[in-house]
Amino acid sequence: MQGRPVPLLELAEVTAGYGQRPVLHSVDLHVDEGEIVSILGANGAGKTTTLRAISGSISRAGRLVFLGQSLLGRHPSDAARMGIAHVPEGRGTMGQLTVWENLQLGAYVRRDREVGVDVERVFGYFPVLQERRKQYAGTLSGGEQQMLAIARALMARPRLLLLDEPSLGLAPMIAQSIFDIISTINRDLGTAVLLVEQNAVAALDISSRAYVLEAGRVAVEGSSIDLKAHDGVRRSYLGY
């Protein structure tokens, strides 16, 4: 009998933190190829720390494997070259560069000559960025900056997209358009997504599975359908 396919990303017994302050405690999770997985939890639960542990921007220990290769001891630039794109909370676009220049910067790990093809692709997902291509990123609206951050990450042709609070500070209609675009990208390109999001309802709507973190540990995990019906998750995160 065949077992479950080898996951694209696997974390097992992962601990991570800042200096001498541990935040994650023996976290296990996985993301399969082409899957959208959400991480839910209250502020301070360890959601952002989990993404940082994967991309290599903080100290971590345990088993972190991506495409069969260990992520331990690797720099964030190594993770990017391996196929992991991290869009941090706060977007992280280069405000003093134009939209076009930000997109070119997103392709810095590429060695092929098809960058122009991908620029046109992301303009298809985010038409407003084509209209603003000569505009400095720092002058864009919050929603447009979030679109640019995701578009810039896509320029690296990642296998896995780490998204940290993409709806933060956005009006509900703009936030919903961001979630719709994430689903479209996942469907069209097969890009796997690990999504950290305070809007638990929206996150569960677009993901196949989710993990709930509490105090740096996985408290609940399961399919999005099951978590929507879980009494504790409903009361704490879904508001009904």
TARALIN-V101719 format. One record per run of one state. SS is the DSSP state (2 for helix, 1 for strand, 0 for the rest). FROM is the first residue (numbers start at 1). LEN is the number of residues. If there is no record, write none. Layout:
ss=[SS & SS]
from=[FROM & FROM]
len=[LEN & LEN]
This chain:
ss=[0 & 1 & 0 & 1 & 0 & 1 & 0 & 2 & 0 & 1 & 0 & 1 & 0 & 2 & 0 & 1 & 0 & 1 & 2 & 0 & 2 & 0 & 2 & 0 & 1 & 2 & 0 & 2 & 0 & 1 & 0 & 2 & 0 & 1 & 0 & 2 & 0 & 1 & 0 & 1 & 2 & 0 & 2 & 0]
from=[1 & 9 & 19 & 21 & 32 & 36 & 42 & 47 & 56 & 59 & 67 & 69 & 71 & 76 & 83 & 84 & 88 & 98 & 99 & 107 & 115 & 126 & 127 & 132 & 136 & 137 & 140 & 142 & 155 & 160 & 165 & 172 & 190 & 192 & 197 & 200 & 207 & 209 & 215 & 217 & 224 & 230 & 231 & 239]
len=[8 & 10 & 2 & 11 & 4 & 6 & 5 & 9 & 3 & 8 & 2 & 2 & 5 & 7 & 1 & 4 & 10 & 1 & 8 & 8 & 11 & 1 & 5 & 4 & 1 & 3 & 2 & 13 & 5 & 5 & 7 & 18 & 2 & 5 & 3 & 7 & 2 & 6 & 2 & 7 & 6 & 1 & 8 & 2]
